[in-house]
Amino acid sequence: MSDTFYRALVSRDSRFDGVFFVGVTTTGIYCRPVCTARTPHATRCVFFSTRTQAEAEGFRACFRCRPELAPGNAPVDAVPRLVDHAVRRIEQGALNGASVDALAAELGVTGRHLRRAMTDGLGVSPVELAQAARLQFAKRLLQDSTLPLADLAFAAGFQSVRRFNAAFRAHYGRAPSSLKRERGASRDVVLRLDYRPPLAWDALLGFLAFRAIPGVEAVTDGSYHRTVELDGKRGWVSVTREPARDRLIAIVSGSLLGALMPLVAKLRSLFDLDAHPAQVDAVLKRHPALKARVQKRPGLRVPGSFDGFETAVRAVLGQQISVKGATTLAGRLVHRFGRPLANAPAGLTHVFPRAAELAKATEDQVAKLGMPGARANALIGLAAAMANGLELGRGAPVEETMNRLKALPGIGEWTAQYLAMRALSWPDAFPASDLGVLKALNAKNARESSERAEAFRPWRAYATLHLWS
């Protein structure tokens, strides 16, 4: 395996970016395989599958290629689900203001079990991983934002500037002020979101634009805008692409300062930035039904979900009516049950309603927006399930979650598969009964389309997007 990694390192193959990291024994630095620094001799290289493993061995992150910006691996990678879920929550800041025992309880295990599982699986404890995540995020903000050090430390999850300074100096061997860039007095935050090329950005924006919820989302001039409510904070974010550098740039309102870590995770999920497009395309273009489509749109992503409840509501509203009709209903729902947001760009006016708030609505209140009572009840039932613990997010157990969805009124197999694609980020989800899929595969029924889609595994969700195109 080391020989394979070294060949990828020599070629700087972008397909391996985020798949592994290389530590150089003579410098004590670790890098991404796409780093532009001179390639070290093979005898000086040590390879790691994660940043945390490299840092646990005493290597420091390269300031040129910035390993903390490397795309993550796909959710189908062989990591125990508990560990995978814990890592995602920790990288979103779950331990910034809570204990390991509290996180373990949220995941349904004891604190002792979680510590043991993470140490066995990753070689680091939850606390060590959280500290590394905070420092990596702080380093990102130091290099990409104009935030004062006090605000920056808070945004990265540190409780004081003194502790932040000490931890940063101990970890990186230099003071955080040595990296601080002064670029004006804007309180908005600039974040880089790297991805593996290619990225079919126009197709991704087109999908989101067609389904944008009025007042909550907008797509204008090649950029995506939306309102945000996270951890009790409300604001907005605008995302555009820098195609020459294989990255997206997110401009975030200063009001979201304390929620930047979970915000980054949600944006990466929404734009499917942790995908391996070369691997996906290589499998799909072997099939005659997809070859021309893949060649036309290389790097096509599965649009994910910024908020699972929002995506689920939008899916239920779209049942048996046109996309335009569902968009109109979604806008009415937001203006009736959402909360206003001032000073946002691109015509954004409201944050999407919380599940607990919609669960309190009556059938009549929801139906008056212009839908049958059965659909109104389906929305209220979905909201109640979400308020009582149903999780619709990346890392949730796929089969169990789909079964819980299908047990709710008004949600069938198609909706469950659609939400597995988008809200759960499951790459092998497949709405076999979808009319567009049936037509594209020249199949008579769901059974026949499922049989023909076997060749697309484990990337049937991506195949679906190509078939829809």
MOMONOR-V907687 format. One record per residue. N is the residue number from 0. RES is the residue in one letter. OMEGA is omega in whole degrees, -180 to 180 (none if undefined). NEAR is the number of other ideal C-beta (glycine too) atoms within 8 Angstrom. Layout:
N|RES|OMEGA|NEAR  N|RES|OMEGA|NEAR
This chain:
0|M|179|5  1|S|178|8  2|D|179|6  3|T|179|7  4|F|-178|14  5|Y|177|11  6|R|178|8  7|A|179|13  8|L|-180|12  9|V|-178|7  10|S|-174|6  11|R|-178|10  12|D|-176|8  13|S|179|9  14|R|-180|10  15|F|-179|12  16|D|-177|12  17|G|179|10  18|V|176|9  19|F|177|10  20|F|-178|16  21|V|175|14  22|G|180|14  23|V|-171|14  24|T|-177|8  25|T|-179|6  26|T|-176|5  27|G|-179|9  28|I|172|10  29|Y|-171|15  30|C|167|13  31|R|178|12  32|P|178|15  33|V|-179|10  34|C|-178|10  35|T|176|6  36|A|-179|8  37|R|-177|3  38|T|179|5  39|P|176|9  40|H|-176|5  41|A|-178|7  42|T|-179|4  43|R|-173|8  44|C|171|15  45|V|-174|9  46|F|-179|12  47|F|179|13  48|S|179|7  49|T|175|8  50|R|-177|14  51|T|178|12  52|Q|179|13  53|A|-178|13  54|E|177|13  55|A|178|9  56|E|175|9  57|G|179|5  58|F|178|12  59|R|-177|10  60|A|177|14  61|C|179|13  62|F|179|5  63|R|-177|8  64|C|174|10  65|R|-177|12  66|P|-179|13  67|E|179|10  68|L|-178|8  69|A|177|11  70|P|177|10  71|G|180|6  72|N|-176|7  73|A|-177|8  74|P|179|10  75|V|180|6  76|D|-171|6  77|A|174|2  78|V|178|8  79|P|-173|7  80|R|179|8  81|L|-179|10  82|V|-180|12  83|D|-179|11  84|H|180|10  85|A|179|14  86|V|-180|12  87|R|-179|11  88|R|180|11  89|I|179|14  90|E|175|9  91|Q|177|9  92|G|-175|12  93|A|-179|10  94|L|179|13  95|N|-179|9  96|G|-178|5  97|A|-177|7  98|S|175|7  99|V|180|11  100|D|179|8  101|A|177|8  102|L|179|16  103|A|179|12  104|A|178|8  105|E|-178|8  106|L|175|11  107|G|179|4  108|V|176|9  109|T|177|7  110|G|179|11  111|R|-180|6  112|H|-179|9  113|L|179|16  114|R|-179|11  115|R|-179|8  116|A|-179|13  117|M|178|15  118|T|179|10  119|D|-175|5  120|G|-173|9  121|L|-178|11  122|G|179|7  123|V|178|11  124|S|176|8  125|P|-179|13  126|V|178|8  127|E|179|10  128|L|-180|14  129|A|179|13  130|Q|178|9  131|A|180|12  132|A|179|13  133|R|-179|13  134|L|178|13  135|Q|180|11  136|F|177|15  137|A|179|15  138|K|177|14  139|R|-179|13  140|L|179|14  141|L|-175|12  142|Q|-174|8  143|D|-174|8  144|S|177|9  145|T|-176|9  146|L|170|11  147|P|-175|5  148|L|-179|12  149|A|178|7  150|D|-179|9  151|L|179|15  152|A|178|13  153|F|-179|10  154|A|-179|14  155|A|174|14  156|G|178|13  157|F|-176|12  158|Q|178|3  159|S|178|7  160|V|-179|9  161|R|178|6  162|R|178|10  163|F|-180|15  164|N|-178|11  165|A|-179|8  166|A|-178|12  167|F|-180|14  168|R|-180|11  169|A|-176|5  170|H|-173|9  171|Y|177|9  172|G|178|5  173|R|-179|8  174|A|178|7  175|P|-180|14  176|S|179|6  177|S|179|6  178|L|-174|10  179|K|179|8  180|R|178|7  181|E|-177|5  182|R|179|5  183|G|-173|5  184|A|-178|4  185|S|177|6  186|R|176|6  187|D|-176|8  188|V|177|15  189|V|-180|11  190|L|174|13  191|R|177|11  192|L|-178|14  193|D|178|10  194|Y|175|13  195|R|178|12  196|P|-1|8  197|P|177|6  198|L|178|11  199|A|-172|11  200|W|-178|9  201|D|178|7  202|A|179|10  203|L|178|14  204|L|180|11  205|G|178|8  206|F|-178|10  207|L|-179|12  208|A|-177|8  209|F|-176|7  210|R|-176|10  211|A|-180|11  212|I|-178|13  213|P|-180|10  214|G|-178|12  215|V|-176|14  216|E|174|12  217|A|174|10  218|V|-179|10  219|T|172|7  220|D|176|3  221|G|-179|8  222|S|178|9  223|Y|-180|11  224|H|175|15  225|R|173|11  226|T|-174|16  227|V|167|15  228|E|-178|10  229|L|176|10  230|D|178|6  231|G|-180|4  232|K|-179|12  233|R|179|10  234|G|-177|13  235|W|177|13  236|V|176|14  237|S|-175|11  238|V|175|14  239|T|-175|9  240|R|168|10  241|E|-171|9  242|P|-177|6  243|A|-176|4  244|R|177|5  245|D|178|11  246|R|171|11  247|L|177|13  248|I|179|12  249|A|173|13  250|I|-173|9  251|V|179|14  252|S|-179|11  253|G|180|9  254|S|-179|7  255|L|-174|16  256|L|-177|12  257|G|-178|8  258|A|-174|12  259|L|-178|15  260|M|176|15  261|P|179|11  262|L|179|13  263|V|179|12  264|A|-179|11  265|K|178|11  266|L|178|16  267|R|178|11  268|S|-179|13  269|L|-177|10  270|F|177|14  271|D|-173|12  272|L|179|12  273|D|180|11  274|A|173|12  275|H|-171|9  276|P|-179|14  277|A|178|8  278|Q|-179|8  279|V|-177|12  280|D|-179|11  281|A|179|8  282|V|-172|9  283|L|-176|14  284|K|174|10  285|R|-176|7  286|H|-178|10  287|P|-178|4  288|A|-175|9  289|L|-172|13  290|K|-178|10  291|A|-180|6  292|R|179|11  293|V|179|13  294|Q|180|7  295|K|-178|6  296|R|177|10  297|P|180|9  298|G|178|10  299|L|-178|13  300|R|172|14  301|V|179|13  302|P|-177|11  303|G|-175|12  304|S|173|13  305|F|179|11  306|D|-175|8  307|G|180|12  308|F|179|13  309|E|-180|12  310|T|180|14  311|A|178|14  312|V|-180|15  313|R|179|12  314|A|179|11  315|V|178|14  316|L|-176|14  317|G|-179|8  318|Q|172|9  319|Q|172|2  320|I|-178|8  321|S|177|5  322|V|180|8  323|K|179|6  324|G|179|8  325|A|178|13  326|T|178|12  327|T|179|10  328|L|180|13  329|A|178|13  330|G|178|11  331|R|180|10  332|L|-179|14  333|V|-178|15  334|H|179|9  335|R|-172|8  336|F|179|8  337|G|180|13  338|R|-177|8  339|P|176|6  340|L|-178|13  341|A|172|4  342|N|177|3  343|A|-178|12  344|P|169|7  345|A|177|8  346|G|178|6  347|L|-173|15  348|T|-173|9  349|H|166|13  350|V|-177|11  351|F|-179|14  352|P|174|11  353|R|180|9  354|A|-178|12  355|A|-180|8  356|E|-180|10  357|L|180|14  358|A|-180|11  359|K|-177|5  360|A|176|10  361|T|178|6  362|E|-178|9  363|D|-180|7  364|Q|-179|8  365|V|-178|14  366|A|180|11  367|K|178|6  368|L|177|10  369|G|-179|6  370|M|178|9  371|P|180|6  372|G|-180|7  373|A|180|8  374|R|176|13  375|A|178|14  376|N|178|11  377|A|179|13  378|L|-180|14  379|I|178|14  380|G|177|11  381|L|180|16  382|A|179|16  383|A|179|10  384|A|179|11  385|M|180|13  386|A|-178|10  387|N|170|6  388|G|176|5  389|L|-177|9  390|E|176|7  391|L|-179|14  392|G|180|10  393|R|-179|9  394|G|177|8  395|A|-180|10  396|P|-169|6  397|V|-175|10  398|E|-180|6  399|E|-179|8  400|T|179|14  401|M|178|12  402|N|178|8  403|R|178|10  404|L|-176|13  405|K|176|10  406|A|180|5  407|L|179|11  408|P|175|7  409|G|179|13  410|I|-179|11  411|G|-175|7  412|E|-178|10  413|W|-178|9  414|T|179|12  415|A|179|12  416|Q|179|13  417|Y|179|11  418|L|174|16  419|A|177|14  420|M|-168|14  421|R|-175|12  422|A|-179|13  423|L|-179|14  424|S|-179|13  425|W|-171|10  426|P|-178|15  427|D|176|10  428|A|-176|14  429|F|177|13  430|P|-170|12  431|A|-176|12  432|S|-178|11  433|D|-176|10  434|L|178|6  435|G|178|8  436|V|179|16  437|L|-178|13  438|K|-177|7  439|A|-179|9  440|L|-178|12  441|N|-178|4  442|A|-178|10  443|K|-176|4  444|N|-177|8  445|A|180|10  446|R|-179|7  447|E|180|10  448|S|177|14  449|S|179|10  450|E|-179|7  451|R|-179|10  452|A|178|13  453|E|-179|7  454|A|-178|7  455|F|-177|13  456|R|2|8  457|P|-174|6  458|W|-176|12  459|R|177|13  460|A|178|14  461|Y|177|14  462|A|179|14  463|T|179|15  464|L|177|13  465|H|180|13  466|L|177|13  467|W|-177|9  468|S|none|9
